[in-house]
Amino acid sequence: MDDARLPTALWVEGNLRRLAQEGIPYYIANTGAHAGGMVLLKINGLEKGCRVLIQQRDLDGILGWADATKDKILDEKKADDYISRAVSRDPDLWVIETEDRQMRNPFEFVDV
């Protein structure tokens, strides 16, 4: 089964299992739709602020990541406010929070 047909819950479960094995902390802030919800990722850089990324498909249907806040680093309150608004508009949205001082996306370049 290719990524385009993989239920979101299964994609999330597989990727979070990998994060746990690698010792990368995460928190599921909102459980979205099992089959088709998109994923929003909050990367907390601790004292550096937060990045908010949204999963999206390109014209060929390939999943990728876009900066939801136009490359801005937000303080945690503003990031949480943005996420609250996004979930209120789309309750099917998955929200995963992680910490990384270098603010790297732990889901990039990984096939699960």
Residue frames as qw, qx, qy, qz and C-alpha x, y, z in Angstrom:
[[0.000, 0.891, 0.455, 0.000, 0.00, 0.00, 0.00],
 [0.439, 0.384, -0.036, 0.811, 1.48, 3.36, -0.94],
 [0.185, -0.184, -0.426, 0.866, 1.56, 6.45, 1.27],
 [0.281, -0.121, -0.243, -0.921, -1.36, 8.06, -0.56],
 [0.674, -0.296, -0.511, -0.443, -3.70, 5.33, 0.72],
 [0.467, -0.064, -0.731, 0.494, -2.24, 4.73, 4.15],
 [0.378, -0.811, -0.413, -0.168, -4.72, 5.74, 6.89],
 [0.047, 0.788, -0.289, 0.542, -3.40, 8.69, 8.87],
 [0.723, -0.590, 0.248, -0.260, -3.69, 6.82, 12.18],
 [0.968, 0.006, 0.096, 0.232, -1.45, 4.04, 10.87],
 [0.518, 0.640, -0.141, 0.550, 1.07, 6.56, 9.49],
 [0.276, -0.781, 0.273, -0.489, 1.12, 8.37, 12.85],
 [0.889, -0.407, 0.183, -0.102, 1.45, 5.13, 14.84],
 [0.904, 0.218, 0.000, 0.368, 4.36, 3.89, 12.74],
 [0.349, 0.682, -0.183, 0.616, 6.22, 7.18, 12.88],
 [0.452, -0.737, 0.244, -0.439, 5.66, 7.67, 16.61],
 [0.966, -0.232, 0.073, 0.090, 6.97, 4.18, 17.28],
 [0.725, 0.402, -0.097, 0.551, 10.16, 5.17, 15.45],
 [0.032, -0.775, 0.201, -0.598, 10.42, 8.41, 17.45],
 [0.764, -0.582, 0.162, -0.227, 10.09, 6.45, 20.69],
 [0.953, 0.008, 0.026, 0.301, 12.84, 4.05, 19.59],
 [0.533, 0.504, -0.093, 0.673, 15.09, 7.02, 18.79],
 [0.426, -0.426, -0.463, 0.651, 14.35, 8.70, 22.13],
 [0.020, 0.248, 0.192, 0.949, 12.65, 11.71, 20.54],
 [0.117, 0.359, 0.693, -0.614, 9.97, 13.11, 22.88],
 [0.180, -0.241, -0.534, -0.790, 6.51, 13.67, 21.43],
 [0.235, 0.303, 0.669, -0.637, 2.98, 14.39, 22.55],
 [0.011, 0.421, 0.737, 0.529, -0.26, 13.89, 20.63],
 [0.084, 0.154, 0.314, -0.933, -2.17, 17.11, 21.33],
 [0.645, 0.296, 0.135, -0.691, -5.13, 16.25, 19.09],
 [0.400, 0.028, 0.896, 0.192, -6.18, 12.90, 17.68],
 [0.376, 0.343, -0.253, -0.823, -7.65, 13.51, 14.25],
 [0.861, 0.238, -0.025, -0.448, -9.59, 11.41, 11.79],
 [0.781, -0.238, 0.568, 0.105, -8.45, 7.81, 11.60],
 [0.758, 0.361, 0.467, 0.277, -8.46, 7.51, 7.83],
 [0.499, 0.622, 0.281, 0.535, -7.89, 10.92, 6.35],
 [0.257, -0.951, -0.080, 0.156, -6.88, 13.63, 8.78],
 [0.536, 0.666, -0.263, 0.448, -3.81, 15.72, 7.97],
 [0.732, -0.404, -0.295, 0.463, -0.99, 16.21, 10.49],
 [0.037, 0.921, -0.127, 0.367, 0.13, 19.48, 12.05],
 [0.811, -0.109, -0.327, 0.472, 3.50, 19.38, 13.78],
 [0.206, -0.951, 0.125, -0.193, 4.69, 21.74, 16.50],
 [0.790, 0.137, -0.322, 0.503, 8.45, 21.62, 16.97],
 [0.403, -0.915, -0.015, -0.029, 9.41, 23.24, 20.24],
 [0.633, 0.491, -0.320, 0.505, 12.97, 24.55, 20.09],
 [0.566, -0.510, -0.440, 0.475, 12.69, 25.34, 23.81],
 [0.215, -0.676, -0.121, 0.694, 14.27, 28.78, 24.36],
 [0.188, -0.102, 0.533, 0.819, 14.41, 29.35, 20.58],
 [0.521, 0.251, 0.032, -0.815, 10.63, 29.27, 20.09],
 [0.635, 0.186, 0.740, -0.124, 8.43, 26.98, 18.00],
 [0.178, 0.193, -0.643, -0.719, 7.97, 26.00, 14.37],
 [0.641, 0.286, 0.552, -0.450, 4.55, 24.93, 13.14],
 [0.077, 0.253, -0.779, -0.569, 4.48, 22.68, 10.09],
 [0.738, 0.246, 0.315, -0.543, 1.50, 21.25, 8.22],
 [0.442, -0.027, 0.842, 0.309, 1.44, 18.07, 6.22],
 [0.549, 0.597, 0.070, -0.581, 0.16, 18.53, 2.68],
 [0.754, 0.203, 0.564, 0.269, 0.15, 16.80, -0.68],
 [0.058, -0.437, 0.394, 0.806, 1.77, 18.19, -3.81],
 [0.594, 0.382, -0.200, -0.679, 0.17, 18.09, -7.27],
 [0.517, 0.243, -0.800, -0.183, 1.31, 14.47, -7.68],
 [0.811, -0.429, -0.240, -0.316, -0.25, 13.44, -4.36],
 [0.684, 0.108, -0.525, 0.496, 3.08, 13.07, -2.56],
 [0.510, -0.817, -0.260, 0.073, 3.03, 13.98, 1.13],
 [0.503, 0.347, -0.230, 0.758, 5.34, 16.75, 2.25],
 [0.378, -0.641, -0.446, 0.497, 5.61, 19.50, 4.85],
 [0.199, 0.678, 0.157, 0.690, 5.00, 23.23, 4.62],
 [0.227, -0.092, -0.475, 0.845, 5.71, 25.90, 7.17],
 [0.085, -0.706, -0.699, -0.074, 2.26, 26.87, 8.44],
 [0.220, -0.880, -0.208, 0.367, 3.47, 30.25, 9.70],
 [0.511, 0.837, -0.028, 0.192, 5.48, 31.37, 6.66],
 [0.698, 0.294, -0.365, 0.541, 8.91, 30.52, 8.11],
 [0.227, -0.716, 0.242, -0.613, 8.24, 32.44, 11.32],
 [0.444, -0.061, -0.786, 0.426, 9.47, 31.16, 14.66],
 [0.442, -0.650, -0.230, -0.574, 6.71, 31.73, 17.22],
 [0.174, -0.344, 0.715, -0.583, 6.77, 31.88, 20.97],
 [0.035, -0.123, -0.990, 0.061, 4.95, 28.91, 22.48],
 [0.277, 0.476, 0.552, -0.625, 1.75, 30.80, 23.31],
 [0.421, 0.529, -0.235, -0.699, 1.38, 32.08, 19.74],
 [0.233, 0.202, -0.905, -0.292, 2.09, 28.60, 18.38],
 [0.076, 0.263, 0.914, -0.299, -0.55, 27.10, 20.69],
 [0.356, 0.533, 0.266, -0.720, -3.05, 29.80, 19.69],
 [0.370, 0.416, -0.574, -0.601, -2.42, 29.06, 16.00],
 [0.151, 0.025, -0.986, -0.066, -2.91, 25.33, 16.64],
 [0.216, 0.374, 0.719, -0.545, -6.14, 25.94, 18.60],
 [0.438, 0.530, -0.040, -0.725, -7.57, 27.94, 15.70],
 [0.320, 0.324, -0.784, -0.422, -6.51, 25.27, 13.20],
 [0.035, -0.128, -0.981, 0.145, -8.18, 22.48, 15.21],
 [0.323, 0.456, 0.498, -0.663, -11.35, 24.53, 15.65],
 [0.474, 0.506, -0.306, -0.653, -11.53, 24.87, 11.84],
 [0.709, 0.270, -0.613, -0.221, -10.58, 21.22, 11.21],
 [0.685, -0.479, 0.430, -0.342, -11.28, 18.83, 14.09],
 [0.985, 0.171, 0.015, 0.026, -9.97, 15.94, 11.91],
 [0.365, 0.773, -0.434, 0.286, -6.48, 17.43, 12.16],
 [0.866, -0.283, -0.256, 0.325, -3.83, 15.45, 14.02],
 [0.006, 0.912, -0.280, 0.301, -1.54, 17.63, 16.17],
 [0.900, -0.155, -0.204, 0.352, 1.80, 16.23, 17.28],
 [0.119, -0.950, 0.254, -0.133, 4.25, 18.16, 19.42],
 [0.905, 0.001, -0.152, 0.397, 7.94, 17.37, 19.67],
 [0.299, -0.916, 0.174, 0.202, 11.06, 19.01, 21.09],
 [0.821, 0.187, 0.124, 0.524, 14.34, 19.62, 19.30],
 [0.295, -0.742, 0.018, 0.601, 16.74, 22.46, 20.04],
 [0.229, -0.216, 0.566, 0.762, 17.76, 22.47, 16.35],
 [0.513, 0.442, 0.225, -0.701, 14.07, 22.57, 15.33],
 [0.119, 0.219, -0.847, -0.470, 14.35, 19.66, 12.88],
 [0.788, 0.038, -0.056, -0.612, 11.29, 17.89, 11.53],
 [0.414, -0.313, 0.852, -0.066, 11.59, 14.26, 12.73],
 [0.727, 0.367, 0.543, -0.202, 9.21, 13.10, 9.97],
 [0.442, 0.771, -0.295, -0.352, 11.14, 14.35, 6.94],
 [0.407, 0.541, -0.722, -0.145, 12.74, 11.83, 4.63],
 [0.292, -0.154, 0.898, -0.290, 11.20, 8.86, 6.42],
 [0.623, -0.011, -0.532, -0.574, 9.07, 6.15, 4.84],
 [0.326, -0.117, 0.824, -0.448, 7.02, 4.06, 7.25]]
